[in-house]
């Protein structure tokens, strides 16, 4: 028991010695970005709190992890708002920005007259954690148990560290690829095809894929891989820059297959139906809405979108951790 206690104390002392030098910097940076997200309506109040906690853990564990997280957040937030006026007509649950008390039209759920500013896509704590919890846990383990937390490049001498690095990069690449695919694929002029049957389905159907979406997922994953490649080189004085190129391949792989896994789970484990009255795809079966205006498209009502995001990113993170670095 004494040995376990001593080991625990040693681990936390090492983590503290490593993190105290960057704690204040991380606190300032994360707080500024959290405030920025709230003011820009990218994050709700609960989303700000969750993002702040995840951001602090990530920044203290590794600057390279932190830059990957911020790259995912900013690129995804921008694409979520991109052509939001079109998306809110397609997506039943598209989260909108703020309302202004101005004419000229009424919203059914409000008694007053409002003017809608279409800057949608606010993320709450569930959305934040479903897209970051896996990586945050890996980052915390990296901080506490890695041989040398300052080393953020893949090296055969630090296998445990390499496992965690692959897991974190794979996670954010998968999340970024899936988000880019969803936000850009939904704007495709042609109807997507269902990943399980390859038959056309309405835009917004869970499990629907398109050429635009597939290319976007590859680009999104590659983007994270490239970002990590250069930031890792920057924070490690350009160490083994050429030997780290596989991290870009890892990002590309995770972006594409993370999105496909998400689509496969969405097509089978999420309910998708066509609301004939609203003319949009809904994730709620008729029993939940007490409506007969919904035709089933695909999937069973087992998981919601956040659970699918969490599980698909966890799975691809494990694949990258176990399969990409041996």
N, C-alpha and C positions, 0 to 999 in steps of 0.2 A: 504493500500500500504506500509506503514511504517513497519507493522508487517511482511509482506512478505520479505521486504528488510532485516529486522533484522534476520529473520529466515535463509535467504540465507547467510548472513554474518556469522552467527553462524555455519552453516554447513561447509562452506569453511574454517573457522578458525579451526574447529575440524579436518577436513581433513588435513589441513596443519600441525597442531601440531602432528598428527599421522604419516604423511608421511615424514616430514623433517629429522627425525632421520635415515630413510632408503633411502633417495633420492640419496645420494652420492654412497652408496653401490649398489643400483639398477642401477645407471648410469654406474658404472664400469662393473658390471656383464653383463648387457644387451648389452653394447657396445662390450665387448669381445666376447660374443656369436654371435653377428651380424657379426663381422669381421671374426670369425671362419666359419660361414655359407657361407660367400662370398668367402673366400679362398678355402673352400672345394667344391665350386660350388654347394652347396645345395640351395643357394639363388641367384637370379639375383640382379641387383642394386636396382630396384624398390621393390623387395622382402625384401631386407635388410632394406630399409627405413620403410616399413610397419611393418616388424617384430620388429624393434627398438621401434616404437611407441606403438605397442601392448604390447611388453615386459615391457616397462616403466610403463604403466598403470597397468599391471598385478602385477608387482613386488611391486609397491607402495601400491596397494590395499591389497595384502595378499601374504606372502611367500609360503603358501600352494598352492595357485592358480598358483604362478610362477613355482613351482616345477612340478605341473601337466602339465603346458604348455611346459616346457622344456622336460619333459618325452615324451610327444606326439611328439614334434619336432624331438628329437634325434632318437627315435625308428622308427618313420616314415621315416626320412631321410635315415637311414641305410637300411630299407627294400626297399625303392624306388631304391636305388643303387644296392641292392642285385640281382645278375644275370641280370644286366642291358643289357648285350649283347643279352640275350634271349628276353627280353621285347621289345627291340627296333625293333625286327623283327615282333612282334605281335601287338604292339601299334603304330598306325599311327602317333600320336602326342607326342611320348615319347621324353621328353626334355633331350638333351645330355649335357655332360660337355663341356670341352674345346677342341680345336683343336690344333694340333701341325704341323708345316710346315715340314713334313717329308714324304717321300714316304711310302707305295707303291701304293696307289690307289686314284682315283678321286671321289669326290662327285659331283653329277649332278648340284647342285646349286652353285658351286664354280668353278672359272676358274683355280685356282692353285691346286697343288697336296697337299693333307693333309693326315695326319695319325690321325685316330680317337681313342680317349681314351674313352672307354665306362664306364663313371662314371655318367650316366644320372640322371635326376630328378631335374633340377633347378626349384625352385618355384618363381614366380613373385608376385607382390603385390595383384593381383586378387586371386591367390591361397592362399596366406597368410591370407587375410581378409575373404575369404569365409570359412576358417577353424578356425577363431579366433575372428571375430568381435563380434559375439553374447556373447561370454564369456568375452571379454574385456569390453563391455557395462555393463554386470552384475557386473564385478569387480569394475567398476567405481561407479556404484550405491551402491555397498557394501561399498566402501570407504566413500562416501558422506552421506549415509543415514542410515547405520547400527547402531544399538544401541551401539555396541563396536567393532570396526574393528579389534581389537586384537584377538577376539574370532572367531576361524575358525572351530569349531566343532558344530555338530547339537545338539541343546539344546531346550527343550520345552519352556524355558523362553525367547528365542530369535527367535521367529517364522519367522520374516521377514528375519533375517540373514540366517536362515535355508533354506528358499525358494531360496535365491540367491546361497547358497553353493550347493544345489542340482542341480540348473540350470547350474552352472559352471562345476561341476564334470560330470553331464550328457552330457554336450556339448563336453568336451574333450574326454570322454569315447566313445561317438558316433563317433566322428571324428577319433579317434585312431582305434577303431574297424573296421570302414569302410576302412581306409587306410591299415591296416594289411590284411584285407580280400581281397582287390584289389591287393595288391602287392604280396601276397602269393598265392591267389586263381588262379591268371593268370598263375602260374607255374604248376598247376595241370595237370597231364598227360591226364586225361579224360576230355571230353568236358563238359562245364557247362550246366545247364538246365535253361531255362528262368523262372523267378519267377512267371510269370502270366500264362504260359501254361504248365510248367514242361516238355517242349520238349527240346532236345539238341540243342544248338546254338554254333556258332564258339567262340573260346576263345577271350575275349576282348569285347564281346557284352554287352552293357548297360543292366543291369537287369539280367545278368547271375549269377547263384549261384552254388557253389560246396561245398562238405563236408569240403574240406580244407579251403575254404573261410569262412564258417560258424564257424568252430572251431577257425580260426584266429580272427574273429570278437569278439567271446566270450573272447579269451585270451587278445585281445587288450583292451577291455573294462574293464576286471578284473584288468589288469595291472594298469590302471589309478586309479581305485578304491583303489587298494592296496597301490599305491604310496601316494594318498591323505590321506589314513587312517594313515599311519606311519608318514608322515610329519606333519599332524595335531596334532598327539600325541606328536611329538617332539617339535613343537613350542608352545604347550600348556602344557608342563611338564607332559605328559602322562595322561592328564585329561580324565576321563571316557573312557579309551581305549576300554573296553569291549562293552560299549554301542554304540560305533561308528562303529561296524562291519557292520551294514546295508549299510554303504557308499560303501562297497565292492560289495554288492548285487546290489546296484544302478549302479555301474560301469559296472558290468556284463550285467545287463538288457539293459543299454543304448548302450553298444557295439554291442550286438546282434540285438536288434530291430532298432537301428539307422542304421545299415548296411542293414537290410531288408527293411526299409522305403526308404533308398537311392536306393536300387535295384528296388523296386516297382515304384518309380518315374522315374528311369532311363529307365525301360522297357516300360513305357507309354508316358512320356513327353520328352524323348530324342530320337533323330533319331539314329538308328543303321542300317548300310548297309554293304554288302560285296563287296569290291572292287575286281572284278575278275581279273583285270590287276596286281594289287600290291599284291593280296592274303592276304589282311588285312581287319579288321573291320574299317569302317569309320563312323564318326559322321556327315558327310556332305552329304546331299541328292544330287541326280544328278543335280538338278537345280543350286546348288551353285558351283559345280565343272564343270558344262557344260560337263558332261560325261554320256555315256550310259553303262559304265562298272560296274555300281553299282546296286546290287539287295537289295531290302528292306528286313530287318530282323524283326524289331519291332520299335514301338514308332513313335511319331510325332516330327517334328522339332520345339519345343516350348521353351525348356530350354537347356542350355549348362551344362557341368559337374560342373562348379563352382557354378552355380545357384542351381543345385540339392543339392550339398554339403551344401550350405548355408541354404536352406529351410529345408532339412532333419535334420540337426543339430539343427536348431531353433525349429522344431517341437518336437524332442525328448527332448530337453532342457525344453520346456514348460511342456511336460508330466511328466518329472522327478520333476519339480518344483511343479506342482499341485497335482500329484498323489502319489508321493513317500513319501512326508512329509505332513501330515495333522495336 
